[in-house]
Amino acid sequence: MNERKKIHPAWWMLVGCILLQAGGTGILSNCQSVFYSSITGELGISNGAISLFSTMRTIANGVAMFIMPVLFSRVNLRVLLSIMSIIGCGCFAMEGLFSDISQWYLMAIPFGITSGGLITMPATLVINNWFHKRAGLVLGIALASSGVAGAMVAPLCSSLILRLGWRPAIALIGLLALVLLLPATALILRLTPQEMGCAPYGEERSADGVVTRTVLRAENSPLANRMIVLVFCLLLVILPYGAQQMSYHYSLFAEQEGLGLVAAANFTSLCMVGNTLGKLLLGTLNDRKGAWVTTITAEAIIVLSMAIFGSGSGNVMLLYAAALLMGLSYSMAAMLPALLSRQVYAGQYQKRYSLLLGAGMVAGALLNLCIGVGSDLLGGYRVLFQISAVMNALAILIAALLNFWEKKVGPAKMETAVSSEKQ
């Protein structure tokens, strides 16, 4: 009886992934931009200069997406993630000692690679290995925790900046990220159940040692044979990444519009709430309507958000609503590579997923630099929000076209099969 009530170790892996996403993505990646206006104000540097740091860091994030799967297979997961956590949090906290923008540039690559290795991919690998049932729900919960952490920590960042100054504040937030990360990386997470001598959650094992799994056999969609479809999929991933980069400039936008640091932090916090809710919304919508309807719906909401920011409205409450909607750009950036890979390239899912995810991150980094330089040249962000609204409207047309095209040629073929093997 006590045996039945014992908590499966897979649920502890979920706890570890929640902490990993909260500290790695929620703080190290999503809260960095809250400090930008304070940094540029004290050092007297341009938006383009701080955007170049962000671009270098994000390109390093993208590079990490390509090299980490190899490292995960060769280095103990706990050792690797713990080292990356210490280096990533150390880089974040050390910014409080910097006095020249060149120091940020030197730190961007190690910071980007280590923080990039903590976001999305390790949690996805761990959950896919540990959960043979409820994997989709569990992964959604883990990824959503980054939005929850960002929503809670962004206001804390602004409060600490106002009370202590940005230098002590950034050191304390870096320490907070480490406090969340190290228990997960050093004590909880294991890459596979075999490391703990147990079976994945949901795996059925008979008395004679035969393991039964439900597996998904999939083939590519007929669309996958056309190069133009790959180009369209890349655009569908890149455009939400571009919208996401706009949110990294909230503190600079708020300063230019005379809204203040508190409003900037609230923008970021609401965006993270939208990110959390958006992942749950997109997952549910995808299950019911498919990737194309999901993309069209999310992009329409993103376009509305961009249009409000670009309208020049001084109504803070309306801008808060737009920031909440903007959170869908984070959800799309995180989930769309997987949704499109499954929808079109089901037979080569992992290969296309890595390509789309890495391309989105690198393109987003370059767009971030363009946004910073563009704001300097244009004297503000309003026109850039308007351009982003038009570009994301293009994504609606692309998704509608692919939806129509798929109906003509047919979707990817998938079937569920039962696999049994002796262990």
QUISULGI-V553449 format. One record per run of one state. SS is the DSSP state (~ for helix, > for strand, _ for the rest). FROM is the first residue (numbers start at 1). LEN is the number of residues. If there is no record, write none. Layout:
# QUISULGI-V553449
<<SS;FROM;LEN> <SS;FROM;LEN>>
This chain:
# QUISULGI-V553449
<<_;1;1> <~;2;4> <_;6;3> <~;9;21> <_;30;2> <~;32;12> <_;44;3> <~;47;28> <_;75;2> <~;77;21> <_;98;3> <~;101;16> <_;117;4> <~;121;10> <>;131;1> <_;132;3> <~;135;30> <_;165;1> <~;166;23> <_;189;4> <~;193;4> <_;197;4> <>;201;1> <_;202;2> <>;204;2> <_;206;4> <>;210;9> <_;219;3> <~;222;4> <_;226;1> <~;227;21> <_;248;2> <~;250;7> <_;257;4> <~;261;29> <_;290;1> <~;291;20> <_;311;5> <~;316;29> <_;345;1> <~;346;33> <_;379;3> <~;382;28> <_;410;4> <>;414;9> <_;423;1>>
